[in-house]
Amino acid sequence: MIFSLVSILSRLPLRVLYWVADWLLYPLIYYIARYRRKVVDRNLLIAFPQHTPAERKRIARDFYHQFCNTIVEIIYGYRCSEEEMRERVVFENTEEVNQLVEKAGGGIFMLAHMGNWEWMASIQQWLNNGITEVNVYRTLKNKRMDRLMLAIRAKRGGVCVEKQRILREMLRYRAEKRTITVGLLSDQKTRPEVTKTWVTFMGQTVGFLEGGEVLGKKFNYPVFYAHITRTGRGYYQCTFRVLSANPTQTQEGEITAAYARSLEANIYEQPVLWLWTHNRFKYCKKD
């Protein structure tokens, strides 16, 4: 049922889906369901204490509009051609990325829930022939939604690997002498009992996932931050910034801290693009 619905909706022009986002989804999510409104308001208060309540409310409303945009864009992406996707998501400095990745035999892309993060999987179109993009994902509890999201992600040409299997798969690729890039959404909150790296982030001492740093060091693959901006409705630009070209030469926690600083700058640049509905500051280290 859900596959059929997405398949039908994905055939609609994007302007029609945006109408649905503006006049159906947004009122339903923001006003009626009030989806995680308290969490969003709390996150914005922590992140922007210098702003007035009116300014934070404006950010919240703009965020929910972007959130609805992202939902319909993901649906539209199910049928979107490679040519159109290449226009809608532009990747900068890919020549440098390809050179570093080919030299090292692989690379790590540390992403965040910024803009339309699902469309970032289209990076496969911008990589040199012979480089395979591997996207790490966490299995969803809802099996139908999990199958749907895997089907949508597969449309962009990369390979999806469940997070528990990523190390094994990377070892296999290396044994087969295949060059890969590994995309990781690294901004999820971590439980304090398993957190090793604590960094100052938006005025709070917050734990960050170390997966990108750990994998980068183990394989000595260059690590990049994917800086995402929205250039127009339905149009994004991703600029890869090198966090470390030689991870084995870095101190423990150095790459993760650099990622957190890059993410913070990205958020302050366009705050409505970050996924504020997650309880971002649930676990903070007290001074």
Buried (B, 14 or more C-beta within 10 A) or exposed (E): EEEEEBEEBBEBEBEEBBEBBBEEBBEEBBEEEEEBBEBBBBBBEBBBEEBEEEEBEEBBEBBBBBBBBBBBBBBBBBBBEEEBBBEBBBBBEBEBBBEBBBEBBBBBBBBBBBBBBBBBBBBBBBBEEEBBBBBBBEEEEEEEEBEBBBBBBEBBBBBBBEEEEBBEBBEEBBEEEBBBBBBBBBBBBBEEEEBBBBBEBBBBEBBBBBBBBBBBBEBBBBBBBBBBBBEEEBBBBBBBBBBBBEBEEBEEBBBBBBBBBBBBEBBEEBBBBBBBBBBBBBBBEEE
